């Protein structure tokens, strides 16, 4: 086991940002207001709301949409985070799955027509791995009575046709949790196009209570941010990996806690936003270098990224036709100090009882079983990038 270890995901937060954010510890409303102003040009001055997590944002969106319609079904990709199903069920709605495509590993929009029906409330397009889900604008035009939601949790900084992720659906949400492209150790953002829906989201938040964080909770977050910033250092990460690995999320949450976003977190987000454009370009460049270096490698399936798409890769997914080969690559890179991840071990219909057969959604089943993801954050060095390419080619 290598002493130095590059983590699968990481957002560097300079310690000075954390200390400077202390001035906002009693100024939640002011700091969040400033943050809204910074997001205005990114999300075209839509209606913005901040809460304590991306999952809380999604749940409140669903509660709002439910108030505007008697429809009950939410269409989403068969391969994505199980926490989304928890939110859908908690909102009293029904998850309906659509298979993925093995081109870019997002929802297969060509199959959507056979899934949407008169009961469909909304379609959730998840920008998996930072790769923007295509076809959301066309879906809005084709099904004007169905809401479109963007899950941008892994896609801060990603673009499609020059537009930032978060601008393609009726509503979008972001996550600022650990491992995201912009992290404040928790937090999330809702962006709504329609004023009426924005009002319903605000009402849903009020109905849910959404209390502010206590002083002790804010201080705890600051210490966690300092610890997280230290932990993603490859030397520290390697030394503490046996301990850190215990805190990795492996199961969907049982419930959703809804609170306000704190001023200290908003202050850090404000500081980090200044560097998002450059870091996003770096993530894109690293991911594309990996794809270029692996192009033509027999037995692996790479995401197809066209010229119109510029993902700020949260991580790069590679599908191995031979499972033994994937395991060899994983073991080899672990010895060389590069963390890889399977991410979600099962498609949603195998995580939850949703009324489907185990063999349904063959692409999602194949992908979940055969995928391995690789780091694309700025701490990935050129040498480590070459090690990944070599390990895959020679395995």
Number of C-alpha atoms within 10 A of each C-alpha: 13 14 15 18 24 26 25 21 22 26 21 18 21 15 14 10 17 23 14 13 21 18 13 19 18 15 16 19 15 14 24 24 16 14 21 21 13 16 17 14 11 15 21 13 15 20 18 22 21 25 24 26 25 24 27 27 28 28 25 25 27 27 24 22 22 19 13 13 13 11 18 20 22 25 21 26 27 28 27 22 19 20 17 21 24 19 25 19 14 16 19 13 18 19 23 21 24 25 25 25 19 18 13 22 25 27 30 20 21 12 13 17 11 9 15 19 13 10 14 22 24 24 27 22 25 26 26 27 22 28 30 31 24 19 16 22 13 13 18 18 11 11 16 10 13 22 19 23 26 27 27 27 28 27 29 25 28 29 21 19 9 10 16 20 28 29 21 24 24 20 25 28 26 27 32 23 20 18 22 22 28 29 23 28 19 19 26 24 25 27 28 25 19 12 11 12 19 22 14 20 24 17 15 20 24 11 11 14 12 17 14 17 16 12 12 9 12 20 15 12 19 20 13 14 24 16 11 22 17 17 19 22 17 20 17 15 22 22 16 14 17 10 10 13 10 9 8 9 9 11 11 13 14 9 11 14 12 20 19 22 26 29 27 28 29 27 27 27 25 21 18 20 16 11 11 17 15 12 20 26 17 17 28 25 17 24 24 19 17 19 20 12 16 19 13 12 13 10 12 19 22 21 18 12 15 9 7 11 19 25 30 32 31 33 31 28 26 23 22 23 17 11 13 12 17 20 14 15 23 23 16 18 22 16 15 18 21 25 19 23 18 16 16 19 17 21 27 27 24 16 15 13 10 14 8 14 10 12 12 16 20 15 19 27 22 17 25 21 18 22 22 22 19 26 27 27 27 15 18 20 13 11 8 17 19 13 17 23 19 15 16 21 16 10 13
